[in-house]
């Protein structure tokens, strides 16, 4: 049975297929990861850090190969793919650089005589279920902190990214990890559920849709496994005041079309106070309309096709339904195959489905509000709570609004500012955990108390 395939969304051509693993291959992968956990988990932290650092180096050395694969698999413009691989290397390197903080004892102030510390130790083999939208970056932010802490990795990549999966497994192997410390599996959903249930596997991390996260969490819950979830988002972009509206408009465009509009934390709902709304809407719509979809293999392309024909069809259905329910299309709105033009919707009301949906593509919704309170209320009126963006010239207002927004991340007066040291994650239906930063290395560890009298 073949379920894993590389289908170029720009052409619709299937370039390669990969067989789903047999149950025997899955068993071998789990057994190897479990067997490697003891030795890798007791390897000196400095030695683990050296291997992790080599993984980062190999990402950079093989950037051209990895980037080309990403373009073929999901249509990301080549310049963005190269940036993704470079960022993945930065993330991996961060955990090598910070190995002492990740693994060092945490002394406690105790009542009474003696000492107390928290000592972090690995749990063992973990399953990572990764999405297609960032084939290298998503893997890095799961695998790097967990390998640094001493866990081993079973990696199930998205079915449309089998070539990335194989290339990444080769990098992790060639960097010097022991056999089984990082194992790629081409697993079906049913096989993935069996891996979660396996007593040799001690946790699972999922980045993907609400549906996928809910399904995996249900299995993990039945088997009392730790689960980390990074799911969807419908991030608000709030404009309250500005001294440079053109710069804010450009930030809005950048935050919406990044990764062909297919980022969980991409700005999607643009909430603008009344006195700025008309001018913002006019300039934003014009700027979006000026962007052309183009060949993702060209260096100057900023917007390629969506990741698949199915993805474009889903977005089209959402736009069509919004229009049927009364929304207005200011630009775009009609696909050609997997190619979707920048799209802006206005006149969206709470009665419409699109009001509470995530638009996963270069499509934005515009909202006019009267003041700060109305902006915050609208921003929070969503089942999601991943990221958010606030633009204001008032520092006190910025802090106040940031405090009131129900999200895992708030960026004030800037976009596309992710960095290895900054925790990434959300609340509500956007997830339950944190990746990146030092917090990522605390997700799958035994925080063991050692109390001595």
DANORTA-V783259 format. One record per pair of residues at least 6 apart in sequence whose C-alpha atoms are under 8 Angstrom apart, sorted by the first residue. I is the first residue (numbers start at 0). GAP is how many residues later the second one is. Records with the same first field share a line. If there is no record, write none. Layout:
I=GAP / GAP
This chain:
0=18 / 19
1=15 / 16 / 17 / 18
2=14 / 15 / 16 / 17 / 156 / 185
3=13 / 14 / 15 / 16 / 155 / 156 / 157 / 158 / 182
4=9 / 10 / 11 / 12 / 13 / 154 / 155 / 156 / 157
5=8 / 9 / 10 / 11 / 66 / 67 / 154 / 155 / 156 / 157
6=6 / 7 / 8 / 9 / 65 / 66 / 153 / 301
7=6 / 7 / 63 / 64 / 65 / 66 / 67 / 300
8=63 / 64 / 65 / 66 / 296 / 297 / 298 / 299 / 300 / 329
9=65 / 285 / 286 / 294 / 295 / 328 / 329
11=296 / 297
17=144 / 168
18=167
19=166 / 167 / 168
20=164 / 165 / 166 / 167
22=168
25=159 / 161 / 165
28=125 / 151 / 154 / 155 / 156
29=95 / 124 / 165 / 170 / 171
30=169
31=147 / 148 / 149
32=92 / 119 / 120 / 121 / 146 / 147 / 148 / 149 / 150
33=90 / 91 / 118 / 146 / 166 / 167
34=145
35=116 / 142 / 143 / 144 / 145
36=87 / 88 / 113 / 114 / 115 / 144
37=86
39=8 / 110 / 111 / 112 / 138 / 141
40=80 / 81 / 83 / 108 / 109 / 110
41=108
42=107
44=54 / 55 / 58 / 103 / 104
45=53
47=48 / 99 / 100 / 102
48=46 / 47 / 48 / 50 / 99
49=46
50=124 / 125 / 126
51=40 / 41 / 43 / 44 / 92 / 95 / 96 / 123
52=39 / 40 / 43
53=121 / 122
54=34 / 37 / 116 / 117 / 120
55=32 / 33 / 34 / 36 / 37
56=32
57=113 / 117
58=7 / 26 / 27 / 29 / 30 / 112
59=25 / 26 / 29
62=19 / 22 / 23
63=18
65=19 / 70 / 98 / 101
66=11 / 14 / 15 / 18
67=10 / 13
68=94 / 95
69=6 / 11 / 65 / 91 / 94
70=6 / 7 / 10 / 225 / 226
72=87 / 88 / 90 / 234
73=58 / 59 / 86 / 87 / 232 / 233 / 234
74=221 / 229 / 230 / 231 / 232
75=183 / 184 / 220 / 227 / 228 / 229 / 231
76=182 / 218 / 219 / 220 / 221 / 222 / 224 / 225 / 226 / 227
77=218 / 219 / 220 / 221 / 223
78=220 / 221 / 222
79=179 / 222
83=50 / 52 / 53
84=51 / 52
86=50
87=48 / 49 / 50 / 52 / 53
88=51
89=330
90=49 / 50 / 53 / 328 / 329 / 345
91=48 / 49 / 52 / 53
93=326 / 327
94=7 / 49 / 50 / 53
95=52
98=49 / 50
100=337
101=18 / 46 / 47 / 336 / 339 / 340
102=16 / 17 / 18 / 46
103=15 / 16
104=12 / 13 / 14 / 15
105=11 / 12 / 13
106=8 / 9 / 10 / 11
107=7 / 8 / 9 / 10
108=6 / 7
109=6
112=340
113=337 / 338 / 339
114=336 / 337 / 338
115=333 / 334 / 335 / 336
116=332 / 333 / 334
117=329 / 330 / 331 / 332
118=327 / 328 / 329 / 330 / 331
119=325 / 326 / 327 / 328
120=28 / 29 / 324 / 325 / 326 / 327
121=24 / 27 / 28 / 29 / 322 / 323 / 324
122=28 / 79 / 321 / 322 / 323
123=26 / 27 / 28 / 76 / 77 / 78
124=26 / 27 / 28 / 29 / 75 / 76 / 77 / 78
125=25 / 26 / 27 / 28 / 75 / 76 / 77 / 78 / 79
126=26 / 27 / 28 / 29 / 68 / 69 / 74 / 76 / 77 / 78
127=14 / 15 / 25 / 26 / 27 / 28 / 29 / 76 / 77 / 78
128=26 / 27 / 28 / 29 / 75 / 76 / 77 / 78
129=8 / 9 / 25 / 26 / 27 / 28 / 76 / 77 / 78
130=7 / 26 / 27 / 76 / 77
131=25 / 26 / 27 / 28 / 29
132=126 / 129 / 130 / 174
134=22 / 26 / 29 / 30
135=28 / 32
137=69
140=294 / 295 / 299
141=63 / 293 / 298
142=10
144=291 / 295 / 296
145=6 / 7 / 295 / 298
146=6 / 34
147=293
148=292 / 296
150=30
151=28 / 29 / 30
152=27 / 28 / 29 / 30
153=28 / 29 / 30 / 31
154=27 / 28 / 29 / 30
155=28 / 29 / 30 / 31 / 36
156=8 / 27 / 28 / 29
158=27
161=24
164=19
165=18
168=13 / 14 / 15
171=10
172=6 / 9
192=23 / 26
194=6
195=7 / 8 / 20 / 23 / 24 / 27 / 29
196=22 / 23 / 26
201=23 / 24
202=17 / 22 / 23 / 24 / 241
203=16 / 21 / 22 / 23 / 24
204=22 / 23 / 24
205=6 / 7 / 10 / 21 / 22 / 23 / 24 / 25
206=6 / 22 / 23 / 24
207=22 / 23 / 24
208=22 / 23
209=21 / 22 / 219 / 220
212=16 / 17 / 18
216=10
219=6 / 7
225=218
227=203 / 204 / 205 / 206 / 215
228=201 / 202 / 203 / 204
229=195 / 196 / 200 / 201 / 202 / 203 / 204
230=33 / 198 / 199 / 200
231=32 / 33 / 126 / 152 / 154 / 197 / 198 / 199
232=31 / 32 / 33 / 125 / 151 / 152 / 153 / 154 / 197
233=30 / 31 / 32 / 33 / 34 / 35 / 123 / 124 / 125 / 148 / 150 / 151 / 152
234=30 / 31 / 32 / 33 / 34 / 144 / 149 / 150 / 151 / 152 / 153 / 154
235=31 / 32 / 33 / 34 / 35 / 143 / 151 / 152 / 153
236=15 / 30 / 31 / 32 / 33 / 34 / 151 / 152 / 153 / 154
237=32 / 33 / 34 / 137 / 141 / 151 / 152 / 153
238=31 / 32 / 33 / 34 / 151 / 152 / 153
239=32 / 33 / 131 / 132 / 150 / 151 / 152
240=35 / 150 / 151 / 152 / 153
241=6 / 149 / 150 / 151
242=150
244=35
245=37
247=143
248=31 / 34 / 35 / 38
249=34 / 37
250=163 / 164
251=15 / 18 / 32
252=31 / 34 / 35
253=161 / 162
254=11 / 12 / 160 / 161
255=10 / 11 / 12 / 106 / 107 / 108
256=9 / 45 / 46 / 85 / 104 / 105
257=8 / 45
258=44
259=42 / 43 / 44 / 45 / 46 / 101 / 102
260=99 / 100 / 101 / 102
261=44 / 98 / 99 / 100
262=97
263=96 / 122
264=121 / 122 / 123
265=121
266=121 / 122
267=90 / 91 / 95 / 96 / 97
268=95 / 96 / 97 / 98
269=94 / 95 / 96 / 97
270=95 / 96 / 97 / 98 / 104 / 107 / 108
271=8 / 94 / 95 / 96 / 97 / 103
272=95 / 96 / 97 / 98 / 99 / 102
273=94 / 95 / 96 / 97
276=91
280=85
284=45 / 46 / 59
287=43 / 54 / 55 / 56
288=42 / 43 / 52 / 53 / 54
290=11 / 12 / 50 / 51
291=11 / 49 / 50
292=8 / 9 / 10 / 11 / 12 / 46 / 47 / 48
293=7 / 8 / 9 / 10 / 11
294=6 / 9
295=6 / 7 / 8 / 9
303=35
304=33 / 34 / 35
305=6 / 32 / 33 / 34 / 55
306=31
307=30
308=28 / 29
309=28
310=27
311=23 / 25 / 26 / 27 / 28 / 49
312=25
314=44 / 45 / 46
315=17 / 18 / 19
317=36 / 41
318=14 / 35
320=32 / 33
321=26 / 30 / 31 / 32
322=6
324=27
325=21 / 22 / 26
326=18 / 19 / 20 / 21 / 22
327=17 / 18 / 19 / 20
328=14 / 15 / 16 / 17
329=13 / 14 / 15 / 16
330=11 / 12 / 13 / 14
331=8 / 9 / 10 / 11 / 12
332=7 / 8 / 9 / 10 / 11
333=6 / 7
334=6
339=21 / 22
340=21
341=20 / 21
342=19 / 20 / 21
343=19 / 20 / 21 / 22
344=18 / 19 / 20 / 21
345=19 / 20 / 21
346=19 / 20
347=6 / 7 / 17 / 18 / 19
348=6
349=6
355=26 / 27
368=6
371=29
375=25 / 28 / 29
378=26
379=25 / 26
382=45 / 46 / 47
383=23 / 43 / 44 / 45 / 46
384=21 / 22 / 23 / 41 / 42 / 43 / 44 / 45
385=21 / 22 / 23 / 39 / 40 / 41 / 44 / 45
386=20 / 21 / 22 / 23 / 24 / 38 / 39
387=17 / 19 / 21 / 22 / 23
388=21 / 22 / 23 / 24 / 25 / 26
389=8 / 11 / 12 / 20 / 21 / 22 / 23
390=7 / 21 / 22 / 23
391=6 / 20 / 21
397=14
401=8 / 10
405=21
406=19 / 20
407=16 / 17 / 18 / 19
408=15 / 16 / 17
418=17
419=16 / 17
420=15 / 16 / 17
421=14 / 15
422=11 / 12 / 13 / 14 / 15 / 16 / 17
423=10 / 11 / 12 / 13
424=6 / 7 / 8 / 9 / 10
425=6 / 7 / 8
432=10
433=6 / 9
